[in-house]
Amino acid sequence: MSWQKALRWIGCSVFSVFLTLPAFAQGDRAKAELKAGSGSITIDYGRPMSHGKDRVGEQEVGQVWRMGKDAATILVTPVDLAFGSVKVPKGKYSLFLTKAATDKYELIVNSQTGQWGTQHDSSKDFAKIPVKRESLPSLVEAFTIELKPAANGGAFEMMWGTTKLSAPFQFK
């Protein structure tokens, strides 16, 4: 084999590795989905493992968490949503979680998207939604987000460790 063919082969091999790296970097991703209007509300998120601990319960007051791993958790909604008095217009958002006080959590809706999950720009926070906290009877090892249907809307639910956080919403 000539050195030129060898160099091309090595170049193609290295290029192939770089094309596959983003897929590996994302790790385990999941998507929660709920039919709404002519489309679906989706939440795309990474699924870290709890390793037997209650990671949500361990969060410190004021700490902002990316709600997953790797790339930011992304909400896409084709319809306007109302979480009580908090209105979220149709569009694309990043989601974060903060512990507002002992046993009080807030879902942060942020207008910035496309960033790594640890890159939270609070100046782009659009809304903070209070969520209800419940203790789970058994440990949920893999971080999980679900969108449950309800009359004229649905419910956001996240479970991890021994904690479940939820917030009902209406389609507007």
C-alpha positions as CSV (number, residue, x, y, z in Angstrom):
1,M,0.0,0.0,0.0
2,S,1.4,3.4,-0.9
3,W,1.8,6.0,1.8
4,Q,-0.9,8.1,0.2
5,K,-3.5,5.3,0.4
6,A,-2.4,4.6,4.0
7,L,-2.8,8.3,4.8
8,R,-6.3,8.4,3.2
9,W,-7.3,5.3,5.1
10,I,-6.1,6.8,8.5
11,G,-7.8,10.1,7.7
12,C,-11.1,8.4,6.9
13,S,-10.9,6.3,10.1
14,V,-10.2,9.3,12.3
15,F,-13.1,11.2,10.6
16,S,-15.4,8.3,11.2
17,V,-14.6,8.3,14.9
18,F,-15.3,12.0,15.2
19,L,-18.7,11.5,13.5
20,T,-19.7,8.8,16.0
21,L,-18.5,10.6,19.1
22,P,-21.6,12.9,19.6
23,A,-23.8,9.7,19.7
24,F,-21.7,8.3,22.5
25,A,-21.5,11.6,24.3
26,Q,-25.3,11.8,24.6
27,G,-25.4,8.4,26.5
28,D,-28.9,7.2,27.4
29,R,-31.5,9.7,26.2
30,A,-35.3,9.3,26.5
31,K,-38.3,11.3,25.3
32,A,-41.6,11.9,27.0
33,E,-44.5,12.7,24.6
34,L,-48.1,13.8,24.8
35,K,-50.5,14.5,21.9
36,A,-51.6,18.1,21.9
37,G,-53.4,19.9,19.1
38,S,-52.1,18.9,15.7
39,G,-48.7,17.8,17.2
40,S,-47.1,16.5,20.4
41,I,-45.5,18.0,23.4
42,T,-42.1,16.4,23.8
43,I,-39.4,16.5,26.5
44,D,-36.0,15.1,25.4
45,Y,-33.7,14.3,28.3
46,G,-30.7,12.3,29.5
47,R,-31.2,9.5,32.0
48,P,-28.6,9.4,34.8
49,M,-28.8,6.6,37.3
50,S,-29.3,7.3,41.0
51,H,-26.9,4.5,42.2
52,G,-29.2,3.9,45.2
53,K,-29.4,7.5,46.4
54,D,-32.2,10.1,46.5
55,R,-30.4,12.6,44.2
56,V,-33.4,15.1,44.1
57,G,-33.7,15.0,47.9
58,E,-30.0,15.7,48.2
59,Q,-30.3,18.9,46.1
60,E,-29.3,22.1,48.1
61,V,-31.7,25.0,48.5
62,G,-31.0,27.5,45.6
63,Q,-29.1,24.9,43.5
64,V,-30.1,24.6,39.9
65,W,-30.1,21.1,38.3
66,R,-30.2,20.3,34.6
67,M,-32.8,17.6,35.1
68,G,-30.9,14.8,33.3
69,K,-27.4,14.5,32.0
70,D,-25.3,15.7,29.0
71,A,-27.2,18.1,26.8
72,A,-29.9,20.3,28.4
73,T,-33.4,18.8,28.8
74,I,-35.6,20.3,26.0
75,L,-39.4,20.9,26.0
76,V,-41.1,21.5,22.7
77,T,-44.8,22.3,22.7
78,P,-47.0,23.0,19.7
79,V,-49.7,24.6,21.9
80,D,-49.7,27.2,24.7
81,L,-49.6,25.7,28.2
82,A,-50.9,27.0,31.5
83,F,-49.4,25.6,34.8
84,G,-51.9,27.3,37.1
85,S,-51.3,31.1,36.6
86,V,-48.0,30.5,34.8
87,K,-48.4,30.7,31.0
88,V,-45.9,29.0,28.7
89,P,-46.3,30.0,25.0
90,K,-45.8,27.3,22.3
91,G,-42.2,26.9,21.4
92,K,-38.9,25.3,22.5
93,Y,-37.4,25.7,25.9
94,S,-34.7,24.2,28.2
95,L,-35.9,22.8,31.6
96,F,-34.1,23.0,34.9
97,L,-35.1,22.3,38.5
98,T,-34.3,24.3,41.6
99,K,-35.0,23.6,45.2
100,A,-36.7,26.8,46.4
101,A,-36.9,25.8,50.1
102,T,-36.9,22.6,52.1
103,D,-39.3,20.3,50.3
104,K,-40.3,23.0,47.8
105,Y,-39.1,22.7,44.2
106,E,-39.6,24.8,41.0
107,L,-39.5,23.7,37.4
108,I,-37.5,26.4,35.5
109,V,-38.5,27.1,31.9
110,N,-35.6,28.8,30.1
111,S,-35.7,30.3,26.6
112,Q,-32.1,29.3,25.7
113,T,-31.8,25.9,23.9
114,G,-29.0,23.9,22.3
115,Q,-26.6,24.3,25.3
116,W,-24.9,21.7,27.4
117,G,-27.1,20.9,30.5
118,T,-24.7,22.6,32.9
119,Q,-24.9,25.9,31.1
120,H,-27.9,27.6,32.8
121,D,-28.2,31.3,32.0
122,S,-30.7,32.6,34.6
123,S,-31.2,35.8,32.6
124,K,-33.0,33.6,30.1
125,D,-35.4,32.1,32.7
126,F,-38.9,32.5,31.3
127,A,-40.9,31.1,34.1
128,K,-40.7,29.2,37.4
129,I,-43.4,26.6,38.1
130,P,-44.1,25.2,41.5
131,V,-44.1,21.4,41.5
132,K,-45.7,19.1,44.0
133,R,-43.3,16.8,45.9
134,E,-44.2,13.2,46.9
135,S,-42.1,10.3,48.3
136,L,-42.1,7.2,46.3
137,P,-42.6,3.8,48.0
138,S,-39.6,2.3,46.1
139,L,-36.4,3.7,44.5
140,V,-36.5,4.7,40.9
141,E,-32.9,4.0,39.6
142,A,-33.1,5.7,36.2
143,F,-34.2,9.4,36.1
144,T,-37.6,9.4,34.4
145,I,-39.9,12.1,33.0
146,E,-43.5,11.4,31.9
147,L,-46.2,13.5,30.4
148,K,-49.6,12.1,31.5
149,P,-52.9,13.0,29.7
150,A,-55.7,14.7,31.7
151,A,-58.9,16.6,30.8
152,N,-58.0,19.6,28.6
153,G,-54.3,19.1,29.3
154,G,-51.9,16.9,31.2
155,A,-49.4,16.5,33.9
156,F,-45.6,16.8,34.0
157,E,-44.1,14.1,36.2
158,M,-40.4,13.4,37.1
159,M,-39.2,10.5,39.3
160,W,-35.8,9.8,40.5
161,G,-34.5,8.1,43.7
162,T,-37.4,8.2,46.1
163,T,-38.8,11.5,44.9
164,K,-41.6,12.3,42.5
165,L,-42.3,15.9,41.4
166,S,-45.4,16.8,39.4
167,A,-47.2,19.8,37.9
168,P,-50.6,19.7,36.1
169,F,-51.1,21.9,33.1
170,Q,-53.9,22.9,30.7
171,F,-53.8,23.5,26.9
172,K,-54.5,27.1,26.1
